[in-house]
Amino acid sequence: MGKKFSVACSEEERDELSAAAKYLDQKMNSIQRSGKVIGLDRCAIMAALNISHELLNLRDDTGLSEGFESKLKLLQEKVTTVLHEQKELKL
């Protein structure tokens, strides 16, 4: 949006912070181009809300995959147990 801000961060965080600032700038520019939001402060708030929504969706997606992985692991253990029991019955 053409504004520059100084933000204190460690040297290790500089690249990530720069990438985050670039992403925020892209979101704000997209919102401004839509013409639905007027004013830098409102544009920043809408961008923050949109990014927060993206983050929450990613967390939900990750939680689902973790739940799926744990269920899959439990199922694998059950199958292994049944196969082992079947093998013992045949002996």
PDB file of N, CA, C and O in Angstrom:
ATOM      1  N   MET A   1       0.822  -1.185   0.000  1.00  0.00           N
ATOM      2  CA  MET A   1       0.000   0.000   0.000  1.00  0.00           C
ATOM      3  C   MET A   1       0.872   1.258   0.000  1.00  0.00           C
ATOM      4  O   MET A   1       0.381   2.377   0.151  1.00  0.00           O
ATOM      5  N   GLY A   2       2.171   1.044  -0.173  1.00  0.00           N
ATOM      6  CA  GLY A   2       3.067   2.175  -0.292  1.00  0.00           C
ATOM      7  C   GLY A   2       3.557   2.752   1.015  1.00  0.00           C
ATOM      8  O   GLY A   2       4.285   3.744   1.007  1.00  0.00           O
ATOM      9  N   LYS A   3       3.185   2.167   2.131  1.00  0.00           N
ATOM     10  CA  LYS A   3       3.622   2.655   3.439  1.00  0.00           C
ATOM     11  C   LYS A   3       4.795   1.819   3.919  1.00  0.00           C
ATOM     12  O   LYS A   3       4.852   0.616   3.668  1.00  0.00           O
ATOM     13  N   LYS A   4       5.727   2.456   4.607  1.00  0.00           N
ATOM     14  CA  LYS A   4       6.870   1.761   5.189  1.00  0.00           C
ATOM     15  C   LYS A   4       6.792   1.908   6.703  1.00  0.00           C
ATOM     16  O   LYS A   4       6.502   2.985   7.224  1.00  0.00           O
ATOM     17  N   PHE A   5       7.054   0.816   7.390  1.00  0.00           N
ATOM     18  CA  PHE A   5       7.042   0.802   8.843  1.00  0.00           C
ATOM     19  C   PHE A   5       8.320   0.145   9.342  1.00  0.00           C
ATOM     20  O   PHE A   5       8.834  -0.788   8.725  1.00  0.00           O
ATOM     21  N   SER A   6       8.819   0.635  10.449  1.00  0.00           N
ATOM     22  CA  SER A   6       9.970   0.011  11.095  1.00  0.00           C
ATOM     23  C   SER A   6       9.448  -0.890  12.202  1.00  0.00           C
ATOM     24  O   SER A   6       8.666  -0.472  13.056  1.00  0.00           O
ATOM     25  N   VAL A   7       9.901  -2.137  12.165  1.00  0.00           N
ATOM     26  CA  VAL A   7       9.470  -3.109  13.156  1.00  0.00           C
ATOM     27  C   VAL A   7      10.717  -3.787  13.706  1.00  0.00           C
ATOM     28  O   VAL A   7      11.572  -4.240  12.945  1.00  0.00           O
ATOM     29  N   ALA A   8      10.817  -3.853  15.016  1.00  0.00           N
ATOM     30  CA  ALA A   8      11.957  -4.505  15.640  1.00  0.00           C
ATOM     31  C   ALA A   8      11.763  -6.018  15.607  1.00  0.00           C
ATOM     32  O   ALA A   8      10.703  -6.532  15.966  1.00  0.00           O
ATOM     33  N   CYS A   9      12.805  -6.717  15.169  1.00  0.00           N
ATOM     34  CA  CYS A   9      12.785  -8.184  15.194  1.00  0.00           C
ATOM     35  C   CYS A   9      14.222  -8.674  15.174  1.00  0.00           C
ATOM     36  O   CYS A   9      15.147  -7.927  14.857  1.00  0.00           O
ATOM     37  N   SER A  10      14.391  -9.937  15.518  1.00  0.00           N
ATOM     38  CA  SER A  10      15.731 -10.519  15.494  1.00  0.00           C
ATOM     39  C   SER A  10      16.155 -10.766  14.044  1.00  0.00           C
ATOM     40  O   SER A  10      15.324 -10.785  13.136  1.00  0.00           O
ATOM     41  N   GLU A  11      17.425 -10.950  13.849  1.00  0.00           N
ATOM     42  CA  GLU A  11      17.964 -11.200  12.512  1.00  0.00           C
ATOM     43  C   GLU A  11      17.353 -12.471  11.907  1.00  0.00           C
ATOM     44  O   GLU A  11      17.097 -12.535  10.705  1.00  0.00           O
ATOM     45  N   GLU A  12      17.124 -13.476  12.754  1.00  0.00           N
ATOM     46  CA  GLU A  12      16.569 -14.749  12.277  1.00  0.00           C
ATOM     47  C   GLU A  12      15.128 -14.599  11.789  1.00  0.00           C
ATOM     48  O   GLU A  12      14.681 -15.354  10.926  1.00  0.00           O
ATOM     49  N   GLU A  13      14.410 -13.635  12.334  1.00  0.00           N
ATOM     50  CA  GLU A  13      13.007 -13.434  11.986  1.00  0.00           C
ATOM     51  C   GLU A  13      12.796 -12.484  10.809  1.00  0.00           C
ATOM     52  O   GLU A  13      11.679 -12.353  10.308  1.00  0.00           O
ATOM     53  N   ARG A  14      13.847 -11.833  10.376  1.00  0.00           N
ATOM     54  CA  ARG A  14      13.725 -10.769   9.376  1.00  0.00           C
ATOM     55  C   ARG A  14      13.080 -11.248   8.073  1.00  0.00           C
ATOM     56  O   ARG A  14      12.176 -10.589   7.558  1.00  0.00           O
ATOM     57  N   ASP A  15      13.526 -12.375   7.537  1.00  0.00           N
ATOM     58  CA  ASP A  15      12.975 -12.864   6.269  1.00  0.00           C
ATOM     59  C   ASP A  15      11.503 -13.239   6.405  1.00  0.00           C
ATOM     60  O   ASP A  15      10.691 -12.931   5.533  1.00  0.00           O
ATOM     61  N   GLU A  16      11.168 -13.910   7.515  1.00  0.00           N
ATOM     62  CA  GLU A  16       9.770 -14.298   7.729  1.00  0.00           C
ATOM     63  C   GLU A  16       8.884 -13.077   7.916  1.00  0.00           C
ATOM     64  O   GLU A  16       7.771 -13.030   7.391  1.00  0.00           O
ATOM     65  N   LEU A  17       9.369 -12.090   8.659  1.00  0.00           N
ATOM     66  CA  LEU A  17       8.594 -10.865   8.865  1.00  0.00           C
ATOM     67  C   LEU A  17       8.417 -10.111   7.561  1.00  0.00           C
ATOM     68  O   LEU A  17       7.354  -9.551   7.295  1.00  0.00           O
ATOM     69  N   SER A  18       9.457 -10.102   6.755  1.00  0.00           N
ATOM     70  CA  SER A  18       9.370  -9.439   5.450  1.00  0.00           C
ATOM     71  C   SER A  18       8.354 -10.147   4.557  1.00  0.00           C
ATOM     72  O   SER A  18       7.582  -9.492   3.856  1.00  0.00           O
ATOM     73  N   ALA A  19       8.350 -11.470   4.578  1.00  0.00           N
ATOM     74  CA  ALA A  19       7.379 -12.233   3.792  1.00  0.00           C
ATOM     75  C   ALA A  19       5.959 -11.983   4.303  1.00  0.00           C
ATOM     76  O   ALA A  19       5.024 -11.862   3.511  1.00  0.00           O
ATOM     77  N   ALA A  20       5.799 -11.905   5.618  1.00  0.00           N
ATOM     78  CA  ALA A  20       4.483 -11.630   6.193  1.00  0.00           C
ATOM     79  C   ALA A  20       3.999 -10.239   5.790  1.00  0.00           C
ATOM     80  O   ALA A  20       2.825 -10.057   5.467  1.00  0.00           O
ATOM     81  N   ALA A  21       4.892  -9.271   5.809  1.00  0.00           N
ATOM     82  CA  ALA A  21       4.532  -7.905   5.413  1.00  0.00           C
ATOM     83  C   ALA A  21       4.142  -7.854   3.934  1.00  0.00           C
ATOM     84  O   ALA A  21       3.203  -7.150   3.561  1.00  0.00           O
ATOM     85  N   LYS A  22       4.855  -8.591   3.107  1.00  0.00           N
ATOM     86  CA  LYS A  22       4.534  -8.642   1.677  1.00  0.00           C
ATOM     87  C   LYS A  22       3.159  -9.279   1.465  1.00  0.00           C
ATOM     88  O   LYS A  22       2.367  -8.805   0.650  1.00  0.00           O
ATOM     89  N   TYR A  23       2.885 -10.352   2.200  1.00  0.00           N
ATOM     90  CA  TYR A  23       1.592 -11.030   2.086  1.00  0.00           C
ATOM     91  C   TYR A  23       0.465 -10.094   2.522  1.00  0.00           C
ATOM     92  O   TYR A  23      -0.568 -10.010   1.858  1.00  0.00           O
ATOM     93  N   LEU A  24       0.663  -9.396   3.631  1.00  0.00           N
ATOM     94  CA  LEU A  24      -0.326  -8.442   4.117  1.00  0.00           C
ATOM     95  C   LEU A  24      -0.559  -7.340   3.081  1.00  0.00           C
ATOM     96  O   LEU A  24      -1.699  -6.956   2.818  1.00  0.00           O
ATOM     97  N   ASP A  25       0.512  -6.846   2.507  1.00  0.00           N
ATOM     98  CA  ASP A  25       0.401  -5.797   1.493  1.00  0.00           C
ATOM     99  C   ASP A  25      -0.406  -6.284   0.290  1.00  0.00           C
ATOM    100  O   ASP A  25      -1.239  -5.549  -0.241  1.00  0.00           O
ATOM    101  N   GLN A  26      -0.156  -7.526  -0.138  1.00  0.00           N
ATOM    102  CA  GLN A  26      -0.920  -8.088  -1.252  1.00  0.00           C
ATOM    103  C   GLN A  26      -2.402  -8.187  -0.919  1.00  0.00           C
ATOM    104  O   GLN A  26      -3.253  -7.859  -1.745  1.00  0.00           O
ATOM    105  N   LYS A  27      -2.710  -8.642   0.304  1.00  0.00           N
ATOM    106  CA  LYS A  27      -4.108  -8.758   0.733  1.00  0.00           C
ATOM    107  C   LYS A  27      -4.778  -7.386   0.770  1.00  0.00           C
ATOM    108  O   LYS A  27      -5.910  -7.231   0.312  1.00  0.00           O
ATOM    109  N   MET A  28      -4.078  -6.395   1.317  1.00  0.00           N
ATOM    110  CA  MET A  28      -4.643  -5.057   1.409  1.00  0.00           C
ATOM    111  C   MET A  28      -4.858  -4.457   0.021  1.00  0.00           C
ATOM    112  O   MET A  28      -5.881  -3.819  -0.228  1.00  0.00           O
ATOM    113  N   ASN A  29      -3.900  -4.658  -0.877  1.00  0.00           N
ATOM    114  CA  ASN A  29      -4.060  -4.150  -2.247  1.00  0.00           C
ATOM    115  C   ASN A  29      -5.246  -4.797  -2.939  1.00  0.00           C
ATOM    116  O   ASN A  29      -5.992  -4.129  -3.655  1.00  0.00           O
ATOM    117  N   SER A  30      -5.419  -6.089  -2.730  1.00  0.00           N
ATOM    118  CA  SER A  30      -6.548  -6.803  -3.328  1.00  0.00           C
ATOM    119  C   SER A  30      -7.877  -6.252  -2.807  1.00  0.00           C
ATOM    120  O   SER A  30      -8.822  -6.060  -3.572  1.00  0.00           O
ATOM    121  N   ILE A  31      -7.936  -6.003  -1.514  1.00  0.00           N
ATOM    122  CA  ILE A  31      -9.153  -5.454  -0.911  1.00  0.00           C
ATOM    123  C   ILE A  31      -9.419  -4.047  -1.433  1.00  0.00           C
ATOM    124  O   ILE A  31     -10.558  -3.696  -1.741  1.00  0.00           O
ATOM    125  N   GLN A  32      -8.369  -3.252  -1.529  1.00  0.00           N
ATOM    126  CA  GLN A  32      -8.531  -1.880  -2.023  1.00  0.00           C
ATOM    127  C   GLN A  32      -8.994  -1.871  -3.477  1.00  0.00           C
ATOM    128  O   GLN A  32      -9.841  -1.060  -3.849  1.00  0.00           O
ATOM    129  N   ARG A  33      -8.448  -2.764  -4.301  1.00  0.00           N
ATOM    130  CA  ARG A  33      -8.848  -2.833  -5.713  1.00  0.00           C
ATOM    131  C   ARG A  33     -10.296  -3.259  -5.882  1.00  0.00           C
ATOM    132  O   ARG A  33     -10.942  -2.902  -6.867  1.00  0.00           O
ATOM    133  N   SER A  34     -10.811  -4.029  -4.916  1.00  0.00           N
ATOM    134  CA  SER A  34     -12.210  -4.471  -5.025  1.00  0.00           C
ATOM    135  C   SER A  34     -13.169  -3.295  -4.906  1.00  0.00           C
ATOM    136  O   SER A  34     -14.304  -3.362  -5.377  1.00  0.00           O
ATOM    137  N   GLY A  35     -12.711  -2.216  -4.276  1.00  0.00           N
ATOM    138  CA  GLY A  35     -13.529  -1.022  -4.134  1.00  0.00           C
ATOM    139  C   GLY A  35     -14.609  -1.129  -3.071  1.00  0.00           C
ATOM    140  O   GLY A  35     -15.417  -0.213  -2.919  1.00  0.00           O
ATOM    141  N   LYS A  36     -14.636  -2.218  -2.343  1.00  0.00           N
ATOM    142  CA  LYS A  36     -15.681  -2.416  -1.331  1.00  0.00           C
ATOM    143  C   LYS A  36     -15.323  -1.794   0.011  1.00  0.00           C
ATOM    144  O   LYS A  36     -16.198  -1.555   0.843  1.00  0.00           O
ATOM    145  N   VAL A  37     -14.031  -1.530   0.223  1.00  0.00           N
ATOM    146  CA  VAL A  37     -13.579  -0.973   1.499  1.00  0.00           C
ATOM    147  C   VAL A  37     -12.801   0.302   1.224  1.00  0.00           C
ATOM    148  O   VAL A  37     -11.903   0.325   0.383  1.00  0.00           O
ATOM    149  N   ILE A  38     -13.151   1.354   1.934  1.00  0.00           N
ATOM    150  CA  ILE A  38     -12.484   2.646   1.756  1.00  0.00           C
ATOM    151  C   ILE A  38     -11.745   2.992   3.036  1.00  0.00           C
ATOM    152  O   ILE A  38     -12.295   2.865   4.129  1.00  0.00           O
ATOM    153  N   GLY A  39     -10.518   3.421   2.905  1.00  0.00           N
ATOM    154  CA  GLY A  39      -9.716   3.834   4.045  1.00  0.00           C
ATOM    155  C   GLY A  39      -8.686   2.782   4.412  1.00  0.00           C
ATOM    156  O   GLY A  39      -8.959   1.581   4.406  1.00  0.00           O
ATOM    157  N   LEU A  40      -7.496   3.269   4.733  1.00  0.00           N
ATOM    158  CA  LEU A  40      -6.391   2.383   5.065  1.00  0.00           C
ATOM    159  C   LEU A  40      -6.680   1.547   6.311  1.00  0.00           C
ATOM    160  O   LEU A  40      -6.364   0.358   6.354  1.00  0.00           O
ATOM    161  N   ASP A  41      -7.284   2.174   7.328  1.00  0.00           N
ATOM    162  CA  ASP A  41      -7.541   1.440   8.568  1.00  0.00           C
ATOM    163  C   ASP A  41      -8.564   0.323   8.354  1.00  0.00           C
ATOM    164  O   ASP A  41      -8.385  -0.783   8.863  1.00  0.00           O
ATOM    165  N   ARG A  42      -9.617   0.599   7.617  1.00  0.00           N
ATOM    166  CA  ARG A  42     -10.626  -0.441   7.336  1.00  0.00           C
ATOM    167  C   ARG A  42     -10.052  -1.543   6.453  1.00  0.00           C
ATOM    168  O   ARG A  42     -10.360  -2.721   6.629  1.00  0.00           O
ATOM    169  N   CYS A  43      -9.225  -1.148   5.514  1.00  0.00           N
ATOM    170  CA  CYS A  43      -8.582  -2.112   4.638  1.00  0.00           C
ATOM    171  C   CYS A  43      -7.668  -3.038   5.447  1.00  0.00           C
ATOM    172  O   CYS A  43      -7.644  -4.248   5.218  1.00  0.00           O
ATOM    173  N   ALA A  44      -6.921  -2.468   6.387  1.00  0.00           N
ATOM    174  CA  ALA A  44      -6.033  -3.261   7.242  1.00  0.00           C
ATOM    175  C   ALA A  44      -6.839  -4.225   8.114  1.00  0.00           C
ATOM    176  O   ALA A  44      -6.443  -5.376   8.298  1.00  0.00           O
ATOM    177  N   ILE A  45      -7.950  -3.763   8.640  1.00  0.00           N
ATOM    178  CA  ILE A  45      -8.800  -4.621   9.477  1.00  0.00           C
ATOM    179  C   ILE A  45      -9.379  -5.767   8.649  1.00  0.00           C
ATOM    180  O   ILE A  45      -9.393  -6.912   9.103  1.00  0.00           O
ATOM    181  N   MET A  46      -9.854  -5.470   7.447  1.00  0.00           N
ATOM    182  CA  MET A  46     -10.407  -6.523   6.593  1.00  0.00           C
ATOM    183  C   MET A  46      -9.328  -7.536   6.212  1.00  0.00           C
ATOM    184  O   MET A  46      -9.581  -8.740   6.185  1.00  0.00           O
ATOM    185  N   ALA A  47      -8.127  -7.041   5.918  1.00  0.00           N
ATOM    186  CA  ALA A  47      -7.027  -7.951   5.579  1.00  0.00           C
ATOM    187  C   ALA A  47      -6.689  -8.831   6.784  1.00  0.00           C
ATOM    188  O   ALA A  47      -6.459 -10.031   6.632  1.00  0.00           O
ATOM    189  N   ALA A  48      -6.660  -8.240   7.973  1.00  0.00           N
ATOM    190  CA  ALA A  48      -6.374  -9.013   9.189  1.00  0.00           C
ATOM    191  C   ALA A  48      -7.446 -10.073   9.419  1.00  0.00           C
ATOM    192  O   ALA A  48      -7.130 -11.204   9.787  1.00  0.00           O
ATOM    193  N   LEU A  49      -8.691  -9.722   9.207  1.00  0.00           N
ATOM    194  CA  LEU A  49      -9.780 -10.695   9.358  1.00  0.00           C
ATOM    195  C   LEU A  49      -9.669 -11.821   8.338  1.00  0.00           C
ATOM    196  O   LEU A  49      -9.847 -12.991   8.676  1.00  0.00           O
ATOM    197  N   ASN A  50      -9.375 -11.467   7.093  1.00  0.00           N
ATOM    198  CA  ASN A  50      -9.228 -12.487   6.053  1.00  0.00           C
ATOM    199  C   ASN A  50      -8.068 -13.434   6.346  1.00  0.00           C
ATOM    200  O   ASN A  50      -8.195 -14.648   6.183  1.00  0.00           O
ATOM    201  N   ILE A  51      -6.942 -12.877   6.778  1.00  0.00           N
ATOM    202  CA  ILE A  51      -5.778 -13.706   7.092  1.00  0.00           C
ATOM    203  C   ILE A  51      -6.064 -14.579   8.309  1.00  0.00           C
ATOM    204  O   ILE A  51      -5.652 -15.738   8.347  1.00  0.00           O
ATOM    205  N   SER A  52      -6.767 -14.035   9.304  1.00  0.00           N
ATOM    206  CA  SER A  52      -7.140 -14.829  10.482  1.00  0.00           C
ATOM    207  C   SER A  52      -8.052 -15.979  10.082  1.00  0.00           C
ATOM    208  O   SER A  52      -7.917 -17.094  10.585  1.00  0.00           O
ATOM    209  N   HIS A  53      -8.977 -15.702   9.178  1.00  0.00           N
ATOM    210  CA  HIS A  53      -9.883 -16.742   8.689  1.00  0.00           C
ATOM    211  C   HIS A  53      -9.096 -17.843   7.978  1.00  0.00           C
ATOM    212  O   HIS A  53      -9.364 -19.027   8.184  1.00  0.00           O
ATOM    213  N   GLU A  54      -8.132 -17.461   7.148  1.00  0.00           N
ATOM    214  CA  GLU A  54      -7.285 -18.442   6.462  1.00  0.00           C
ATOM    215  C   GLU A  54      -6.546 -19.310   7.480  1.00  0.00           C
ATOM    216  O   GLU A  54      -6.483 -20.530   7.330  1.00  0.00           O
ATOM    217  N   LEU A  55      -5.988 -18.678   8.515  1.00  0.00           N
ATOM    218  CA  LEU A  55      -5.247 -19.401   9.540  1.00  0.00           C
ATOM    219  C   LEU A  55      -6.140 -20.405  10.267  1.00  0.00           C
ATOM    220  O   LEU A  55      -5.746 -21.551  10.485  1.00  0.00           O
ATOM    221  N   LEU A  56      -7.333 -19.973  10.636  1.00  0.00           N
ATOM    222  CA  LEU A  56      -8.255 -20.873  11.326  1.00  0.00           C
ATOM    223  C   LEU A  56      -8.661 -22.041  10.441  1.00  0.00           C
ATOM    224  O   LEU A  56      -8.789 -23.167  10.922  1.00  0.00           O
ATOM    225  N   ASN A  57      -8.865 -21.786   9.154  1.00  0.00           N
ATOM    226  CA  ASN A  57      -9.189 -22.873   8.229  1.00  0.00           C
ATOM    227  C   ASN A  57      -8.034 -23.862   8.117  1.00  0.00           C
ATOM    228  O   ASN A  57      -8.252 -25.073   8.066  1.00  0.00           O
ATOM    229  N   LEU A  58      -6.810 -23.349   8.077  1.00  0.00           N
ATOM    230  CA  LEU A  58      -5.644 -24.233   8.023  1.00  0.00           C
ATOM    231  C   LEU A  58      -5.540 -25.070   9.290  1.00  0.00           C
ATOM    232  O   LEU A  58      -5.212 -26.255   9.226  1.00  0.00           O
ATOM    233  N   ARG A  59      -5.813 -24.471  10.429  1.00  0.00           N
ATOM    234  CA  ARG A  59      -5.789 -25.220  11.695  1.00  0.00           C
ATOM    235  C   ARG A  59      -6.849 -26.301  11.692  1.00  0.00           C
ATOM    236  O   ARG A  59      -6.597 -27.423  12.132  1.00  0.00           O
ATOM    237  N   ASP A  60      -8.028 -25.976  11.201  1.00  0.00           N
ATOM    238  CA  ASP A  60      -9.098 -26.974  11.120  1.00  0.00           C
ATOM    239  C   ASP A  60      -8.691 -28.115  10.200  1.00  0.00           C
ATOM    240  O   ASP A  60      -8.891 -29.285  10.525  1.00  0.00           O
ATOM    241  N   ASP A  61      -8.118 -27.771   9.050  1.00  0.00           N
ATOM    242  CA  ASP A  61      -7.687 -28.796   8.096  1.00  0.00           C
ATOM    243  C   ASP A  61      -6.618 -29.690   8.718  1.00  0.00           C
ATOM    244  O   ASP A  61      -6.646 -30.908   8.547  1.00  0.00           O
ATOM    245  N   THR A  62      -5.683 -29.090   9.434  1.00  0.00           N
ATOM    246  CA  THR A  62      -4.619 -29.856  10.078  1.00  0.00           C
ATOM    247  C   THR A  62      -5.195 -30.757  11.156  1.00  0.00           C
ATOM    248  O   THR A  62      -4.787 -31.911  11.287  1.00  0.00           O
ATOM    249  N   GLY A  63      -6.143 -30.238  11.929  1.00  0.00           N
ATOM    250  CA  GLY A  63      -6.767 -31.046  12.970  1.00  0.00           C
ATOM    251  C   GLY A  63      -7.481 -32.248  12.391  1.00  0.00           C
ATOM    252  O   GLY A  63      -7.453 -33.331  12.976  1.00  0.00           O
ATOM    253  N   LEU A  64      -8.121 -32.070  11.245  1.00  0.00           N
ATOM    254  CA  LEU A  64      -8.807 -33.184  10.600  1.00  0.00           C
ATOM    255  C   LEU A  64      -7.812 -34.232  10.139  1.00  0.00           C
ATOM    256  O   LEU A  64      -8.051 -35.429  10.297  1.00  0.00           O
ATOM    257  N   SER A  65      -6.700 -33.794   9.571  1.00  0.00           N
ATOM    258  CA  SER A  65      -5.725 -34.766   9.090  1.00  0.00           C
ATOM    259  C   SER A  65      -5.062 -35.490  10.249  1.00  0.00           C
ATOM    260  O   SER A  65      -4.771 -36.681  10.143  1.00  0.00           O
ATOM    261  N   GLU A  66      -4.815 -34.787  11.371  1.00  0.00           N
ATOM    262  CA  GLU A  66      -4.248 -35.446  12.543  1.00  0.00           C
ATOM    263  C   GLU A  66      -5.225 -36.467  13.101  1.00  0.00           C
ATOM    264  O   GLU A  66      -4.823 -37.558  13.504  1.00  0.00           O
ATOM    265  N   GLY A  67      -6.497 -36.121  13.126  1.00  0.00           N
ATOM    266  CA  GLY A  67      -7.518 -37.056  13.588  1.00  0.00           C
ATOM    267  C   GLY A  67      -7.611 -38.255  12.664  1.00  0.00           C
ATOM    268  O   GLY A  67      -7.770 -39.388  13.118  1.00  0.00           O
ATOM    269  N   PHE A  68      -7.512 -38.004  11.370  1.00  0.00           N
ATOM    270  CA  PHE A  68      -7.547 -39.080  10.387  1.00  0.00           C
ATOM    271  C   PHE A  68      -6.344 -39.995  10.569  1.00  0.00           C
ATOM    272  O   PHE A  68      -6.482 -41.217  10.522  1.00  0.00           O
ATOM    273  N   GLU A  69      -5.168 -39.414  10.777  1.00  0.00           N
ATOM    274  CA  GLU A  69      -3.965 -40.214  10.964  1.00  0.00           C
ATOM    275  C   GLU A  69      -4.068 -41.092  12.200  1.00  0.00           C
ATOM    276  O   GLU A  69      -3.671 -42.257  12.163  1.00  0.00           O
ATOM    277  N   SER A  70      -4.594 -40.555  13.294  1.00  0.00           N
ATOM    278  CA  SER A  70      -4.709 -41.358  14.513  1.00  0.00           C
ATOM    279  C   SER A  70      -5.722 -42.486  14.334  1.00  0.00           C
ATOM    280  O   SER A  70      -5.511 -43.591  14.834  1.00  0.00           O
ATOM    281  N   LYS A  71      -6.815 -42.220  13.628  1.00  0.00           N
ATOM    282  CA  LYS A  71      -7.794 -43.273  13.354  1.00  0.00           C
ATOM    283  C   LYS A  71      -7.199 -44.338  12.440  1.00  0.00           C
ATOM    284  O   LYS A  71      -7.438 -45.530  12.634  1.00  0.00           O
ATOM    285  N   LEU A  72      -6.434 -43.915  11.455  1.00  0.00           N
ATOM    286  CA  LEU A  72      -5.796 -44.854  10.552  1.00  0.00           C
ATOM    287  C   LEU A  72      -4.796 -45.728  11.305  1.00  0.00           C
ATOM    288  O   LEU A  72      -4.726 -46.937  11.081  1.00  0.00           O
ATOM    289  N   LYS A  73      -4.035 -45.120  12.183  1.00  0.00           N
ATOM    290  CA  LYS A  73      -3.067 -45.883  12.974  1.00  0.00           C
ATOM    291  C   LYS A  73      -3.776 -46.905  13.863  1.00  0.00           C
ATOM    292  O   LYS A  73      -3.326 -48.045  13.976  1.00  0.00           O
ATOM    293  N   LEU A  74      -4.866 -46.507  14.486  1.00  0.00           N
ATOM    294  CA  LEU A  74      -5.646 -47.419  15.317  1.00  0.00           C
ATOM    295  C   LEU A  74      -6.191 -48.573  14.482  1.00  0.00           C
ATOM    296  O   LEU A  74      -6.167 -49.724  14.918  1.00  0.00           O
ATOM    297  N   LEU A  75      -6.675 -48.271  13.302  1.00  0.00           N
ATOM    298  CA  LEU A  75      -7.187 -49.302  12.406  1.00  0.00           C
ATOM    299  C   LEU A  75      -6.071 -50.266  12.000  1.00  0.00           C
ATOM    300  O   LEU A  75      -6.287 -51.477  11.960  1.00  0.00           O
ATOM    301  N   GLN A  76      -4.890 -49.743  11.702  1.00  0.00           N
ATOM    302  CA  GLN A  76      -3.760 -50.590  11.347  1.00  0.00           C
ATOM    303  C   GLN A  76      -3.398 -51.528  12.492  1.00  0.00           C
ATOM    304  O   GLN A  76      -3.107 -52.703  12.271  1.00  0.00           O
ATOM    305  N   GLU A  77      -3.418 -51.004  13.719  1.00  0.00           N
ATOM    306  CA  GLU A  77      -3.122 -51.833  14.885  1.00  0.00           C
ATOM    307  C   GLU A  77      -4.152 -52.943  15.043  1.00  0.00           C
ATOM    308  O   GLU A  77      -3.799 -54.078  15.361  1.00  0.00           O
ATOM    309  N   LYS A  78      -5.415 -52.625  14.825  1.00  0.00           N
ATOM    310  CA  LYS A  78      -6.469 -53.638  14.922  1.00  0.00           C
ATOM    311  C   LYS A  78      -6.285 -54.723  13.871  1.00  0.00           C
ATOM    312  O   LYS A  78      -6.418 -55.911  14.164  1.00  0.00           O
ATOM    313  N   VAL A  79      -5.979 -54.308  12.643  1.00  0.00           N
ATOM    314  CA  VAL A  79      -5.763 -55.274  11.563  1.00  0.00           C
ATOM    315  C   VAL A  79      -4.573 -56.165  11.897  1.00  0.00           C
ATOM    316  O   VAL A  79      -4.636 -57.378  11.701  1.00  0.00           O
ATOM    317  N   THR A  80      -3.504 -55.586  12.391  1.00  0.00           N
ATOM    318  CA  THR A  80      -2.320 -56.361  12.767  1.00  0.00           C
ATOM    319  C   THR A  80      -2.653 -57.368  13.857  1.00  0.00           C
ATOM    320  O   THR A  80      -2.219 -58.519  13.804  1.00  0.00           O
ATOM    321  N   THR A  81      -3.423 -56.931  14.843  1.00  0.00           N
ATOM    322  CA  THR A  81      -3.828 -57.824  15.933  1.00  0.00           C
ATOM    323  C   THR A  81      -4.667 -58.981  15.412  1.00  0.00           C
ATOM    324  O   THR A  81      -4.430 -60.131  15.783  1.00  0.00           O
ATOM    325  N   VAL A  82      -5.635 -58.699  14.566  1.00  0.00           N
ATOM    326  CA  VAL A  82      -6.493 -59.744  14.012  1.00  0.00           C
ATOM    327  C   VAL A  82      -5.677 -60.714  13.170  1.00  0.00           C
ATOM    328  O   VAL A  82      -5.867 -61.926  13.268  1.00  0.00           O
ATOM    329  N   LEU A  83      -4.775 -60.203  12.348  1.00  0.00           N
ATOM    330  CA  LEU A  83      -3.944 -61.078  11.526  1.00  0.00           C
ATOM    331  C   LEU A  83      -3.051 -61.960  12.398  1.00  0.00           C
ATOM    332  O   LEU A  83      -2.849 -63.139  12.106  1.00  0.00           O
ATOM    333  N   HIS A  84      -2.531 -61.384  13.451  1.00  0.00           N
ATOM    334  CA  HIS A  84      -1.692 -62.154  14.371  1.00  0.00           C
ATOM    335  C   HIS A  84      -2.513 -63.252  15.053  1.00  0.00           C
ATOM    336  O   HIS A  84      -2.037 -64.379  15.197  1.00  0.00           O
ATOM    337  N   GLU A  85      -3.732 -62.936  15.470  1.00  0.00           N
ATOM    338  CA  GLU A  85      -4.611 -63.923  16.097  1.00  0.00           C
ATOM    339  C   GLU A  85      -4.966 -65.029  15.108  1.00  0.00           C
ATOM    340  O   GLU A  85      -4.983 -66.204  15.476  1.00  0.00           O
ATOM    341  N   GLN A  86      -5.244 -64.672  13.878  1.00  0.00           N
ATOM    342  CA  GLN A  86      -5.567 -65.659  12.847  1.00  0.00           C
ATOM    343  C   GLN A  86      -4.388 -66.593  12.602  1.00  0.00           C
ATOM    344  O   GLN A  86      -4.561 -67.798  12.422  1.00  0.00           O
ATOM    345  N   LYS A  87      -3.206 -66.026  12.597  1.00  0.00           N
ATOM    346  CA  LYS A  87      -1.991 -66.816  12.378  1.00  0.00           C
ATOM    347  C   LYS A  87      -1.803 -67.814  13.513  1.00  0.00           C
ATOM    348  O   LYS A  87      -1.434 -68.964  13.275  1.00  0.00           O
ATOM    349  N   GLU A  88      -2.056 -67.379  14.750  1.00  0.00           N
ATOM    350  CA  GLU A  88      -1.918 -68.265  15.914  1.00  0.00           C
ATOM    351  C   GLU A  88      -2.968 -69.375  15.887  1.00  0.00           C
ATOM    352  O   GLU A  88      -2.672 -70.498  16.295  1.00  0.00           O
ATOM    353  N   LEU A  89      -4.177 -69.094  15.422  1.00  0.00           N
ATOM    354  CA  LEU A  89      -5.231 -70.104  15.349  1.00  0.00           C
ATOM    355  C   LEU A  89      -4.869 -71.204  14.352  1.00  0.00           C
ATOM    356  O   LEU A  89      -5.199 -72.369  14.570  1.00  0.00           O
ATOM    357  N   LYS A  90      -4.208 -70.851  13.285  1.00  0.00           N
ATOM    358  CA  LYS A  90      -3.835 -71.822  12.268  1.00  0.00           C
ATOM    359  C   LYS A  90      -2.730 -72.749  12.756  1.00  0.00           C
ATOM    360  O   LYS A  90      -2.594 -73.870  12.265  1.00  0.00           O
ATOM    361  N   LEU A  91      -1.947 -72.287  13.713  1.00  0.00           N
ATOM    362  CA  LEU A  91      -0.864 -73.121  14.236  1.00  0.00           C
ATOM    363  C   LEU A  91      -1.458 -74.107  15.167  1.00  0.00           C
ATOM    364  O   LEU A  91      -0.740 -74.927  15.739  1.00  0.00           O
TER     365      LEU A  91
END
